[in-house]
Amino acid sequence: MSDSPASPSAALDVLTRYYAAFNAGDHAGMLALLREDVAHDTNQGDRETGRDAFAAFLGRMQRCYAEQLVDLVLWADPTGTRAAAEFTVLGTYLATDDGLPTASGQTYRLPAGAFFTLRDGLIGRVTMYYNLTDWLRQVGAPPA
């Protein structure tokens, strides 16, 4: 597929559908909005590349966390190729995630944001940001 013209409204439409799928637990719907070679920059972690890696990430998230995003605000640049989202994560820590404190159903409320690159009507990059120290405090992790 060659690069097609983009617009801010088209970018916002993609992100609106992406976050609606997230809140519905519709992983297939989320994955359908990603390029095959999507780059996923995890918060304070490594870059993962590809739709399959993103699917594995979503599987881990589903196993360890129950989350809903509220107070969602979306922006797109005039070209429709770059966008951002700001939101609040309302979550429950269901199962212990690798390298993180033990889960026991702790709840959390966490401000977060994401940056996106879009191409050909699909998401080519997702970069996540949230305050890990705040999350650790909320789930009762001992101070480092």
N, C-alpha and C positions, 0 to 999 in steps of 0.2 A: 504494500500500500504506500503510495507516495504522500508526502505532506500535503494536507488539505488546509484551506483557509480556516482559521479559528476565530472565535469571537468571545468576548467576556461572558455573554449569556450562555453560549454553548459550554464553556468551562464550568460555569456555575451549575448548569443542568447536570453535567457529569458528576460533580461533587455532591449535589443534592441527592442524586440517585445512589451514589456510593455510601453516603451516611445513612440514608433511609434503609439500605440493605444491611448496613452494620447494625442499626438498632433493631432490625427484624431478625437478626441472626442468620441472614441469607448470604452465606459465604459464596455460593455460586454466583449470586447477583453482584457481589463485590468483585470477584475474580473476572467476571465478564467485562468489567470496566477498566481492567488493567492491560497494558501491553504485555506481550509474551516475555519481553526482556525487561520488565519493570525493575527499577532499583528501589529497594526499601531500606532506608536508613533508620534503624531502630534507635530508640532513645538511649543515649550513652552506650551504644553498642556498635556492632559491625554493620556494614552494608551487605544486604542479601540481594541476590539478583535472580530474577525469573519468577514467573507466575507459580511454578511448582514450589519454590521456596516460600512464597507468600502464602500459598495454601497450607504449607506445613506450619507456618507461623500462626495462621488463623486456627488451626487445629489445637495448637498448644494454648492459645488464648481461650478457646472454648472450654478446654479441660480445666484450666486454672482460674479463670475469671468469668464473672457474669457482669457485663457492663452495659450501660446505656449512656448515650451522649445527649446532653441538654444544653440550652443556651447557645446553640450553634450559630456562628456568624461566618459567612463566606465572602471572600474577595477574589477578584481576578484582575490581572493586568489588561491593558487595552488590546493586547494581541491575542488574549485568550490562551496563551501558552504557559502562563505561570499563575498559580493561585495559592491561596492560603485559607486555613480554617482555624477558628478559635472556638473552644467549647469547654464544658465541664463534664468530667467523667464521674458518673455515679456507679460505684462498683462494689462487688463482693469478691473477696479472695477465697476461692473454692478449694483449690488443691495446690500444694507447694510447687512452685516453679523452680527450675534449676538455678542454684546459686542464690536463692532468695530465702527470706525467713519462712518458717513453718506456717502454713495456712490453717486457719480454724474458723473460717466464715467471717473474718473481719470485713467491715464495710469501710469505704473511703469515698471522699469527694475531692476531686483533683482537677485544677485548671490545666488545660493542655492546648497544644496547637500543632498544626501540621502545615507543611509546604509541599506543593505539587508542581510537577512539570507535566504538561499535556501535549499530546501530538496525535494527529489523525483521530481526534475524538476520544482518545483513551488516555489513561493515566500512565505516564512513563517513569515517574519518580514520586515516592512518598517519603517525606522526612518528618519524623515525629519528635516532639519535645514535650516534656513534663518534668516536674521537679521530683526526682527520685528520692531525695532526702525527705521531702514532705510525705510521699507515699509510704516510705519506710516508717516514719513516725506514726502515721495513721494506722498501719497494720501492727504496730507495737514492737518493731524491731529494736533491739538494744543499740545504744549509740556506738558508733565505730571508735 
